[in-house]
Amino acid sequence: MPRSTDTLLAPLLEGIERELPRAVALRRRLHAAPELAHAEKQTAASVAAELPTASRTVAGTGRLALIGSSGGEQSRAIAVRAELDGLPLQERTGAPFAASGEAMHACGHDVHMAALVALARAAHAHADALPAPLLAVFQPSEEAYPSGAQQLAEAELGELPPAAVVAAHVHPELPWGSVALDAGTVNASCDEFRIVVEGEPAHGAYPHRGQDPILAIAQVVVALHAQLGRRIDPLQPTSLTVGVLEAGSAENVIPARACARGALRAHRPQDRLALRELVESVSRDVAAAHGCRASIELLPGEPALENDPQLVARARELLPDAGLAAGAPWRSCGSDDFAFFGALAPVAMAFVGLDGAEDFVTHPLHHPELLVPDAAVGAVARTQAVLYVAAARLYD
């Protein structure tokens, strides 16, 4: 018989505790051998080998594993997601299990995967008593496009949508022992853009013979940042970043073209549209004022992440039972393709604090010296368990 959610969390937490040595060992193996987006074959195989039940391949390199039986509307699965991919960084942590190549787990994905394996094994021990099946989702390509979450949402998960989708993500800026879990918008949407400014090439000694696209694109970059503060409500979270500038091949030649690439982030849909319009209008008008022509490409990315209020409220009630404290309200202009799952079902992402953990040296996410402590495997697994039980309680 399915177990009431009121008595389910304790045995899951006990099972996770038993699984932690094995999960930490897995985490270290995963950390030592990261793979980039869309190429996570060995990573997926390593995870699958530790799962208590068979998994199936999805979205190229992803894996799905169902724990517990599924049948009928009342037993739709609760999906718990972890990410497979690493980042194109050379690790500088000096850890004995550090990666040696040009890829690195600098965002905690190795910890998320190991924690979800621990939860899956703990849940499998009580499979007949689960109030709803647990669908362990090991998603490829969170760090690059095309998005693995979008692929799953539009294909495999979209065929039989889960009742809810939940996830936990480590964060170095939040206190150890706390979990930031808030209703509403907690992460921003993210769109990429590419601006190409075309001018007229000339010798640097005779600039009046050409039209300088470098000067034009430099003014475009300055104008974009200046106009951001004049077109968007300053009380609303938004961000515009130009991360790449490319132009020229010689110091004494005015080139024919220059390129800028960047990202736009917003919490509100209307601000997301306003940012896109800002890039279009400012780029064209400023380039034209310099006698050049601008063309703009926009690559739409993930939407803003909207945590479900009911799911969050239930999960926050359970955090103390898992030895975790609800953190202070926290939101950011970070983005995560987990937000694509919001088109299928209620979603909730919790952020697990690392600051103050034993032997942890604080560095930002995506930093080559960021080394998430082994102890975070247990904290993330307990948070995942809380989220799963809270989601199951909605359908208990």
C-alpha positions in Angstrom: 0.0 0.0 0.0 1.2 3.5 -0.7 2.6 5.2 2.4 1.1 8.5 3.6 3.4 11.4 2.8 3.3 12.3 6.5 5.4 9.2 7.3 7.4 9.0 4.1 10.1 11.5 4.6 11.8 9.9 7.6 12.6 6.5 5.8 13.8 8.3 2.7 16.2 10.4 4.9 17.4 7.2 6.6 18.0 5.6 3.3 19.9 8.6 2.0 22.1 8.5 5.0 23.0 4.8 4.3 23.7 5.6 0.6 26.0 8.6 1.2 29.3 6.8 1.2 28.5 5.2 -2.2 27.1 8.5 -3.5 30.2 10.5 -2.4 32.4 8.0 -4.2 30.3 8.4 -7.3 30.5 12.2 -7.0 34.3 12.1 -7.0 34.3 9.8 -10.1 32.0 12.2 -11.9 34.0 15.2 -10.9 37.2 13.7 -12.2 35.7 12.9 -15.6 33.4 15.8 -16.7 31.9 15.9 -20.2 30.5 18.9 -22.0 26.9 19.4 -23.2 25.6 16.9 -25.7 28.6 14.6 -25.1 27.9 13.2 -21.6 27.9 9.5 -22.7 30.3 8.2 -20.0 28.7 10.4 -17.4 25.3 9.0 -18.2 26.7 5.4 -18.2 28.3 6.0 -14.8 25.1 7.2 -13.3 23.0 4.4 -14.9 25.4 1.8 -13.4 24.6 3.1 -9.9 20.8 3.3 -10.3 18.7 0.6 -8.6 16.5 0.1 -11.6 16.9 0.2 -15.4 17.0 3.6 -17.1 16.3 4.6 -20.6 18.2 7.0 -22.9 16.5 10.3 -23.8 17.4 13.6 -25.5 20.6 12.1 -26.9 22.6 11.4 -23.7 20.1 11.9 -20.9 18.6 9.1 -18.8 15.2 8.6 -17.1 14.7 6.1 -14.3 11.2 5.4 -12.8 11.1 4.3 -9.2 7.7 2.8 -8.1 4.8 1.8 -10.2 2.9 4.1 -12.5 -0.7 3.8 -13.6 -3.6 6.1 -13.6 -4.0 9.9 -13.1 -3.4 9.6 -9.3 0.0 8.0 -9.8 1.6 10.4 -12.2 5.3 10.6 -11.4 7.1 13.3 -9.5 10.1 14.2 -11.6 13.4 15.1 -9.8 16.0 16.5 -12.1 19.8 16.6 -12.1 22.2 17.9 -14.8 24.9 15.8 -16.6 27.1 18.4 -18.2 30.3 20.2 -17.2 31.7 23.5 -18.3 34.6 24.3 -20.7 37.0 25.3 -17.9 40.4 24.1 -16.8 40.1 23.1 -13.1 42.3 24.9 -10.6 41.0 23.4 -7.3 44.0 21.2 -6.6 41.6 18.4 -5.3 42.9 14.9 -5.5 40.0 14.0 -7.7 40.2 17.2 -9.9 39.6 17.0 -13.6 42.7 17.2 -15.7 41.4 18.2 -19.1 39.6 21.2 -20.5 36.2 20.5 -18.8 35.1 20.9 -15.2 32.1 20.5 -12.9 32.2 24.1 -11.7 28.4 24.4 -11.1 27.8 21.5 -8.8 26.2 19.1 -11.4 28.4 16.3 -10.1 26.9 16.8 -6.7 23.3 17.0 -8.0 23.7 13.7 -9.9 25.2 11.8 -7.0 22.5 13.1 -4.6 19.7 12.1 -7.0 21.2 8.6 -7.3 21.2 8.4 -3.5 17.6 9.5 -3.4 16.6 7.0 -6.1 18.3 4.1 -4.2 16.6 5.2 -1.0 13.2 5.4 -2.7 13.6 2.1 -4.4 13.9 0.4 -1.0 10.3 1.7 -0.3 9.1 1.5 -3.9 5.8 -0.3 -3.0 5.0 2.4 -0.4 5.6 5.5 -2.6 2.5 7.6 -2.9 3.7 8.6 -6.4 6.4 7.2 -8.6 9.7 9.1 -8.5 11.1 9.8 -12.0 14.8 10.5 -11.8 15.7 12.8 -14.6 19.4 13.1 -15.6 19.2 15.9 -18.1 21.9 16.6 -20.7 23.0 20.0 -21.8 22.0 22.5 -19.1 25.0 24.7 -19.9 24.6 25.0 -23.7 22.0 25.2 -26.5 20.1 23.4 -27.6 18.7 23.0 -24.1 18.3 19.5 -22.8 15.4 20.5 -20.6 13.6 22.0 -23.6 14.2 18.8 -25.6 12.8 16.7 -22.7 9.8 19.0 -22.2 8.9 18.9 -25.8 9.4 15.2 -26.3 9.7 12.4 -23.7 8.4 14.2 -20.6 5.7 15.9 -22.7 4.2 12.6 -23.8 3.0 11.9 -20.2 3.7 15.0 -18.2 4.7 14.4 -14.5 2.6 15.8 -11.7 5.4 18.1 -10.8 9.1 18.7 -11.5 11.5 19.6 -8.8 15.3 20.2 -8.4 17.9 21.4 -6.0 21.0 23.4 -6.9 24.0 24.3 -4.8 24.9 27.9 -4.3 28.1 29.3 -2.7 26.6 32.7 -1.7 24.0 31.1 0.7 24.7 29.9 4.2 25.5 26.3 4.9 22.6 24.4 6.4 20.0 26.7 4.7 17.9 26.3 1.7 16.5 29.2 -0.3 13.1 28.2 -1.5 10.7 31.0 -2.5 7.5 31.2 -4.5 7.3 33.1 -7.7 10.1 34.2 -10.0 13.5 33.1 -8.6 15.6 33.1 -11.8 15.6 35.2 -14.9 14.9 34.4 -18.5 18.0 34.4 -20.7 18.3 35.3 -24.4 21.5 35.5 -26.4 22.2 38.1 -29.0 24.7 38.8 -31.8 25.3 42.2 -33.3 27.2 42.6 -36.5 28.2 46.1 -37.6 29.3 46.5 -41.2 31.3 49.6 -42.3 33.8 50.4 -45.0 37.4 49.3 -44.6 40.3 51.7 -44.9 43.9 52.3 -43.9 44.3 53.6 -40.4 46.2 56.6 -41.7 43.2 57.6 -43.8 40.1 57.0 -41.6 38.1 59.5 -43.5 38.1 57.1 -46.5 36.2 54.5 -44.6 33.4 53.9 -42.1 34.7 52.5 -38.8 32.7 49.6 -37.5 34.8 49.3 -34.4 34.0 52.8 -33.3 30.4 52.2 -34.1 30.1 48.9 -32.1 32.0 50.5 -29.2 29.3 53.2 -29.0 26.6 50.5 -29.4 27.9 48.7 -26.3 28.0 51.9 -24.3 24.6 53.0 -25.5 23.0 49.6 -24.6 24.2 49.8 -21.0 23.1 53.4 -20.7 19.7 52.9 -22.2 19.0 49.8 -20.0 18.6 52.1 -17.0 16.2 54.4 -18.9 13.9 51.8 -20.5 13.3 49.3 -17.7 11.8 49.9 -14.3 14.8 50.1 -11.9 12.9 48.1 -9.3 12.6 45.1 -11.7 15.6 42.7 -12.0 17.2 42.9 -15.5 20.7 42.4 -16.8 22.5 43.1 -20.1 25.9 41.7 -20.7 28.2 42.0 -23.7 30.7 39.2 -23.2 32.4 39.0 -26.6 33.8 41.7 -29.0 35.5 40.6 -32.2 36.9 42.8 -34.9 40.0 43.5 -37.0 43.2 41.7 -37.9 45.8 44.4 -37.9 46.5 47.5 -35.8 46.6 49.9 -38.7 43.6 48.7 -40.7 40.0 49.8 -40.2 38.1 46.5 -40.8 34.9 45.9 -42.7 32.9 44.5 -39.8 32.8 44.1 -36.0 30.8 41.7 -33.9 29.4 41.7 -30.3 27.8 38.9 -28.5 25.9 39.0 -25.2 23.0 38.0 -23.0 19.8 39.5 -21.8 18.1 38.5 -18.6 14.8 39.6 -17.0 12.3 38.4 -14.4 9.2 39.8 -16.1 8.0 38.8 -19.7 7.4 42.4 -20.6 10.9 43.3 -19.6 12.3 40.4 -21.6 10.5 41.9 -24.7 11.7 45.4 -23.9 15.3 44.2 -23.8 15.1 42.5 -27.2 13.6 45.7 -28.6 16.4 47.7 -26.9 19.1 45.7 -28.7 17.4 46.0 -32.0 16.7 49.8 -32.0 19.9 51.0 -30.3 22.2 48.8 -32.5 20.6 50.0 -35.7 20.3 53.6 -34.8 23.8 54.0 -33.3 25.4 52.2 -36.1 23.6 54.4 -38.7 24.8 57.5 -36.9 28.4 56.3 -37.6 27.6 55.6 -41.3 27.5 51.8 -40.7 24.8 49.1 -40.8 23.9 46.8 -38.0 22.2 43.4 -38.2 21.0 41.6 -35.1 20.4 37.9 -34.3 18.4 36.9 -31.2 18.6 33.4 -29.8 15.7 32.9 -27.4 16.7 30.9 -24.4 14.9 29.7 -21.2 12.0 31.6 -19.7 12.1 32.9 -16.2 11.8 30.3 -13.5 8.5 30.5 -11.6 8.4 28.4 -8.4 4.9 27.1 -7.7 3.6 28.7 -4.4 1.7 25.6 -3.1 4.7 23.3 -3.7 7.1 25.8 -2.1 4.8 26.2 1.0 4.7 22.5 1.6 8.4 22.0 1.1 9.3 24.8 3.5 7.2 23.1 6.2 9.3 19.9 5.7 12.8 21.4 5.7 13.3 21.3 9.4 12.5 17.5 9.4 15.5 17.1 7.1 17.8 19.1 9.3 17.7 22.1 7.0 16.6 25.7 7.6 14.5 27.8 5.3 16.8 30.6 4.1 16.0 34.3 3.8 14.2 35.4 0.6 16.5 35.0 -2.3 16.2 35.6 -6.1 18.8 36.2 -8.8 19.3 37.0 -12.5 20.9 33.7 -12.9 19.0 31.4 -15.4 18.4 27.7 -15.7 16.8 25.7 -18.5 14.9 23.9 -15.7 12.4 26.7 -16.3 11.2 24.9 -19.5 9.6 22.2 -17.4 7.2 24.9 -16.1 5.2 24.5 -19.3 4.4 20.9 -18.3 3.7 20.9 -14.6 4.2 22.9 -11.3 7.9 23.3 -10.7 10.1 24.2 -7.8 13.9 24.7 -7.5 15.6 25.0 -4.2 19.0 26.5 -3.7 21.2 24.7 -1.2 23.7 27.0 0.7 27.4 26.2 0.8 29.0 29.2 2.5 30.4 28.2 5.9 30.6 24.5 5.1 33.7 22.8 6.6 36.8 23.2 4.4 34.8 25.1 1.7 36.4 28.1 0.1 33.8 30.4 -1.4 34.1 31.1 -5.1 31.3 32.0 -7.6 29.6 29.4 -9.6 31.5 28.7 -12.9 34.8 29.6 -11.2 37.8 27.3 -11.9 38.6 27.1 -8.2 35.1 26.3 -7.0 35.1 22.9 -5.2 31.7 21.9 -3.7 32.3 19.9 -0.5 31.4 16.3 -0.4 29.0 17.1 2.5 26.8 18.9 0.0 25.8 15.5 -1.6 23.8 14.8 1.5 22.4 18.3 1.8 21.2 18.2 -1.8 19.8 14.7 -1.5 17.8 15.7 1.6 16.5 18.7 -0.2 15.5 16.6 -3.2 13.7 14.3 -0.9 11.8 17.2 0.8 10.8 18.5 -2.7 9.6 15.0 -3.8 7.6 14.5 -0.7 6.1 18.0 -0.8 5.0 17.4 -4.5 3.6 14.0 -3.6 1.6 15.5 -0.8 -0.2 17.7 -3.3 -1.7 14.4 -4.7 -1.8 12.3 -1.5 
